Amino acid sequence: MLRRLELVDMDAAVLVYRTAFDHALPSLAGLHTPKEDQWFFRERVFRTCEAWGAFDGTAMIGMIAFRDDWIDQLYVLPKAQGRGVGTELLQVAQRCFDHLQLWTFQRNVRARSFYEARGFALIRETDGAGNEEKEPDALYRWTRSQVARGYNAAVQSKRYLATAASSQDNPSPWPRAVTVPSKTSMGSARMARPRSRTSSQCAVGVTASM
Ligand SMILES: CC(C)(COP(=O)(O)OP(=O)(O)OC[C@H]1O[C@@H](n2cnc3c(N)ncnc32)[C@H](O)[C@@H]1OP(=O)(O)O)[C@@H](O)C(=O)NCCC(=O)NCCS
């Protein structure tokens, strides 16, 4: 089951993040204390991103955090990997935006092949000088196909008509703009650059069972 995460879910999200990250990149493990991770997820990830979790019963097994055109976090517990959980979480973000970008470490071969198999194209690679870990990283970008974009526009247009018909006061079908405070990243290029967010509800209505 997928659902949107609340502030109270952030500690569980940290556990998923830390377990998956340390398993994938053990040489980079332990850069931050659990308390620092918790602060970062509550005060930065949750406040700047839309976060969704994948659950097996009540246990969180995967999480994604995304905002305007950027995926900031995508992690699945090692024991739950390879079962489609990451793909389903990624699709939540892909339903919301026509473009998505993300940073990943060059040596995270599994993550790179995961993204490449799902339409992400390599934009550029860095020597890691600009990230906290000083680890060479790679920027990927996904763009929705023209055909799918036309479909998406039609769906949004239907939503607009339905919303406009039911609202005299606010003719806009979208939530009012929300200005998000600038994000100070952990210093890592894994964390995408700060931008303001204009809609936080685009994935509402997405429910999926696994
Ligand atoms: C990358 C990640 C999010 C993918 O999630 P997932 O639930 O394993 O992905 P899915 O089951 O939907 O898809 C599996 C695909 O990913 C690849 N893959 C990546 N990691 C894998 C793993 N540990 N076990 C099996 N397959 C893995 C497989 O090759 C498979 O590719 P294919 O379907 O194109 O053949 C997950 O492996 C993960 O959390 N990795 C560690 C943290 C990480 O690197 N996050 C990304 C940071 S940018």
The ligand as an SDF file (V2000), in Angstrom:
LIG
                    3D

 48 50  0  0  0  0  0  0  0  0999 V2000
   17.2020    1.7900   -6.3710 C   0  0  0  0  0  0  0  0  0  0  0  0
   16.0180    1.3000   -5.5540 C   0  0  0  0  0  0  0  0  0  0  0  0
   15.2340    2.4890   -5.0150 C   0  0  0  0  0  0  0  0  0  0  0  0
   15.1080    0.4780   -6.4620 C   0  0  0  0  0  0  0  0  0  0  0  0
   14.0020    0.0220   -5.7020 O   0  0  0  0  0  0  0  0  0  0  0  0
   13.4480   -1.4850   -5.9060 P   0  0  0  0  0  0  0  0  0  0  0  0
   12.2250   -1.6200   -5.1040 O   0  0  0  0  0  0  0  0  0  0  0  0
   14.5270   -2.4470   -5.6760 O   0  0  0  0  0  0  0  0  0  0  0  0
   13.1050   -1.4100   -7.4550 O   0  0  0  0  0  0  0  0  0  0  0  0
   12.1140   -2.3410   -8.2770 P   0  0  0  0  0  0  0  0  0  0  0  0
   11.9090   -3.6400   -7.5790 O   0  0  0  0  0  0  0  0  0  0  0  0
   10.9380   -1.5490   -8.6330 O   0  0  0  0  0  0  0  0  0  0  0  0
   12.9750   -2.5470   -9.5710 O   0  0  0  0  0  0  0  0  0  0  0  0
   14.1050   -3.3750   -9.5120 C   0  0  0  0  0  0  0  0  0  0  0  0
   15.0260   -2.9090  -10.5420 C   0  0  0  0  0  0  0  0  0  0  0  0
   16.0810   -2.1780   -9.9530 O   0  0  0  0  0  0  0  0  0  0  0  0
   17.2920   -2.9270  -10.0460 C   0  0  0  0  0  0  0  0  0  0  0  0
   17.7070   -3.0540   -8.6820 N   0  0  0  0  0  0  0  0  0  0  0  0
   18.2640   -2.0410   -8.0140 C   0  0  0  0  0  0  0  0  0  0  0  0
   18.5970   -2.4420   -6.7900 N   0  0  0  0  0  0  0  0  0  0  0  0
   18.2160   -3.7430   -6.6770 C   0  0  0  0  0  0  0  0  0  0  0  0
   18.3090   -4.7160   -5.6400 C   0  0  0  0  0  0  0  0  0  0  0  0
   18.9260   -4.4420   -4.4940 N   0  0  0  0  0  0  0  0  0  0  0  0
   17.7570   -5.9420   -5.8300 N   0  0  0  0  0  0  0  0  0  0  0  0
   17.1720   -6.2330   -7.0070 C   0  0  0  0  0  0  0  0  0  0  0  0
   17.0850   -5.3470   -8.0210 N   0  0  0  0  0  0  0  0  0  0  0  0
   17.6160   -4.1200   -7.8610 C   0  0  0  0  0  0  0  0  0  0  0  0
   17.0050   -4.2190  -10.7520 C   0  0  0  0  0  0  0  0  0  0  0  0
   18.0020   -4.3730  -11.7300 O   0  0  0  0  0  0  0  0  0  0  0  0
   15.6350   -4.0250  -11.3240 C   0  0  0  0  0  0  0  0  0  0  0  0
   15.7890   -3.5650  -12.6130 O   0  0  0  0  0  0  0  0  0  0  0  0
   14.7560   -3.9260  -13.7800 P   0  0  0  0  0  0  0  0  0  0  0  0
   13.3900   -4.0510  -13.1790 O   0  0  0  0  0  0  0  0  0  0  0  0
   14.8820   -2.7430  -14.6810 O   0  0  0  0  0  0  0  0  0  0  0  0
   15.2530   -5.2010  -14.3510 O   0  0  0  0  0  0  0  0  0  0  0  0
   16.4390    0.3870   -4.3860 C   0  0  0  0  0  0  0  0  0  0  0  0
   17.2110   -0.6560   -4.9070 O   0  0  0  0  0  0  0  0  0  0  0  0
   17.2220    1.0920   -3.2990 C   0  0  0  0  0  0  0  0  0  0  0  0
   16.6450    1.5920   -2.3420 O   0  0  0  0  0  0  0  0  0  0  0  0
   18.5440    1.0900   -3.4080 N   0  0  0  0  0  0  0  0  0  0  0  0
   19.4010    1.6010   -2.3440 C   0  0  0  0  0  0  0  0  0  0  0  0
   19.2320    3.0910   -2.1390 C   0  0  0  0  0  0  0  0  0  0  0  0
   19.4640    3.8610   -3.3950 C   0  0  0  0  0  0  0  0  0  0  0  0
   20.4420    3.6300   -4.0840 O   0  0  0  0  0  0  0  0  0  0  0  0
   18.5530    4.8050   -3.6690 N   0  0  0  0  0  0  0  0  0  0  0  0
   18.6760    5.6830   -4.8030 C   0  0  0  0  0  0  0  0  0  0  0  0
   19.4910    6.8680   -4.4140 C   0  0  0  0  0  0  0  0  0  0  0  0
   19.5950    8.0100   -5.7660 S   0  0  0  0  0  0  0  0  0  0  0  0
  1  2  1  0
  2  3  1  0
  2  4  1  0
  2 36  1  0
  4  5  1  0
  5  6  1  0
  6  7  2  0
  6  8  1  0
  6  9  1  0
  9 10  1  0
 10 11  2  0
 10 12  1  0
 10 13  1  0
 13 14  1  0
 14 15  1  0
 15 16  1  0
 15 30  1  0
 16 17  1  0
 17 18  1  0
 17 28  1  0
 18 19  1  0
 18 27  1  0
 19 20  2  0
 20 21  1  0
 21 22  1  0
 21 27  2  0
 22 23  1  0
 22 24  2  0
 24 25  1  0
 25 26  2  0
 26 27  1  0
 28 29  1  0
 28 30  1  0
 30 31  1  0
 31 32  1  0
 32 33  2  0
 32 34  1  0
 32 35  1  0
 36 37  1  0
 36 38  1  0
 38 39  2  0
 38 40  1  0
 40 41  1  0
 41 42  1  0
 42 43  1  0
 43 44  2  0
 43 45  1  0
 45 46  1  0
 46 47  1  0
 47 48  1  0
M  END
$$$$
